[in-house]
Amino acid sequence: MNPLGGTAARARFPTLDHDLSRVDVTVVGPRGEVWRGAEAWLMCMWATYAWRGLALELATPTRMRRARQLIETLSAQRQRISAALRLRGEECETCGA
């Protein structure tokens, strides 16, 4: 796993926005597909078997707007949510974060 702002990621994916201050979540698929923001979160959910059904439900055209709003709200409040749940972020050994 390469951090988005790292040299290797910049070389491998030159067309992506590598400015970490503007990027929420970016997922790159095996064939070069790129999803950003709420769509990327849904792809992460879909890739996790336990959440696949919900991801498919939220990805419908009628629910995508609400899914985007929910994901943006949760993302903006992630530090408060983690503190309330007493969750601690662990350092990423692979990416050095």
N, C-alpha and C positions, 0 to 999 in steps of 0.2 A: 504494500500500500504506500503510495507516494502522497505526501501532503500537497494539496492543491497549489500552494504557493511555492513549492520546491522546484529546483532546477529540472529534475527528471520529469515531473508532471508538465512543466512548461514546454519541454522538448517533445514529449510524447503527444500532448494535446495543445498545440499552439493556438487553436481557434477559441479555446475556452477563456472565460473571464477569470483571471488568476488573482484578482484583487480581493483578498480575504475580507476586507471591510464591506464589500458589496455582495458577497456570495452567501446564500443560505445553504442549500444542499445541492450538489450536482452529482448525478449518477451517469456513468458512461457504460453502455452495454457492450457485449462482446463483439458486436458488428459495428461499433462506433456510434450507436444511437446515444443521444444526450437528452437527459431530462433535468430540469431545474425546478427549484422551489417545491410547490405542493406536488407536482407530478413526480419529482424525485422521491419525495417522502412516500408516495403511494407505491412506487417501484420497490423501495426498501421493504415496505409492508408486504407487498406481493411476493418478494423473494423469501420472506420468512413464512414458512408453511402455516403456522398458527394464525397469522394475520391475513392470509391470502384471500379468504372469503370477504372480509371487511374491505380490503383494498379494491376488490372487484366491484363491490356495491358502491363504494365512494367514487369510483372512476366513471360512473355513468354520467352522461351530459347533465342530467337534472340535479345530480348531487355534487358534481365537481366544484361548483361555486361555493357551496357550504363547506365542503372538504377543504378547499383552499383557505377559507376564512378561519376554520378551526385550526388548521396546521400553522397558519401565520400567527394566530393568537397564542397557541402553545409554544411556538418557537420564540416569540417575543418575551414570554414569561418563563422560559425554561429554567433560568437561575432561581427564580422565586419558587417554582414548583419543586425543583430539586431540594432546595432548602427546607420547604415544608414537609417533604417526604424524607428528609434527612439522608439524601443520597449524596455521595461524594464522587466527583469525577476521578477516574484513575488515569494515570499517565499512559499514553499509548507507546508501548515498547517499539512497535514497528515504525511509527512516524516520528517519534521523538517529541510529541506534543506534551 
